[in-house]
């Protein structure tokens, strides 16, 4: 039985989507939810965005591991993607970096 995988271009586009989602949820958490908690006394914002960002980050790490395993990106690039994901706005840089990856299979 042969395993059918999506094309490399589709896998990279999904990884790029997770880069954007991870970067956006981190920035919303840091720039909106945390100030709402500390300045407006609304802890539910962090209670909502914290787990949501955590779930997106785990999905992002899964996509990076999958891409590295299938050799869509090098192990070095995978490490850089995860490292940049830890920086606010780093996911946007990763998104742009993956945009320049060649789309050939």
N, C-alpha and C positions, 0 to 999 in steps of 0.2 A: 504494500500500500504506500503510495507516494504522498508525501506531505506537501500541500500547496501553500506557498508563502506569498504574501503581497509583494509587489515589486519593490526594489530598493528605493525608488523615488517616492513611493507611497509611504514606506517606513520612515524615510527621512522627513517627509512632510508632517507625519504624525509626531515625530520627535520635535520638530520645530514648533508645532502647536503646543506641546507640553512645555517647551522653553518659555513661550509667551505666558501660558497659564501660571507656571511657577513664578515667573518674575512679577506678574500682575498681582497674584495673591500675596506674595511677600511684601510688595509695596503697599497694598491696601492694609495689610496687617500692621506694618510699621508706621505708616503715615496717616491712617484713619482710625483703625481700631484701638491701638495703644493710646493715642491722644484722647480718644473718646473715653477710655477707661480712666485715665488719670486726671484729665481736665474736666470732664463732664460727669464723672461718676457712673459711667455706664459699662460695667464689666461684661455684659452680655456680648459686646462687640468682639472682644478678644475670645470669649468662649465660643463664638461662632466662627470667626476667621482663623483662629489657631488650628483647630482640627481640620478645617477645610484646606488650609495651606499644607498641613502635614500630609493629608491624603494626596494632594496634587504633587507634593514633593516625592512621595513614595512612588507614585505613578511615573514621574519623571525619571527617577533612578532606575525603575524597571525598564523604561524605554531605552535609557542609555546602556544598561547592561545588555539588553536585547540587541541593540545596534552594534555594540562592540563584539558580541558573540557571533553575529551574522556577518561581521567584518564590513558593516556599512560605514563605521567610523573606526579609527585606530584606538587602541587602548589608551594611548596618550591623549587623544582628543576626548575620549570618554572621561578621563580623569579631569581634564580641563573643564568640561561641561559641568561636572558635579561641583568642582571648585568654584566656578563662576556662579553657580546657583546659590551658593552661600553668601554672595554679595548682593546687596540691594541693587537692582538694575542689571546685574550680571547676566540674567537670562535673556535680556534683550540683545546683549553682545553675542551670546551663544546663538541666538536666533539668526542674527546677521552672519555670523561665521558659518553656520550650517547652510545658509542661502548660497554661499560661494562654493559649497562642495559640488563636485561634478556629479551629474545625475545619471551617468551611464551605469549599466548593470555589470 
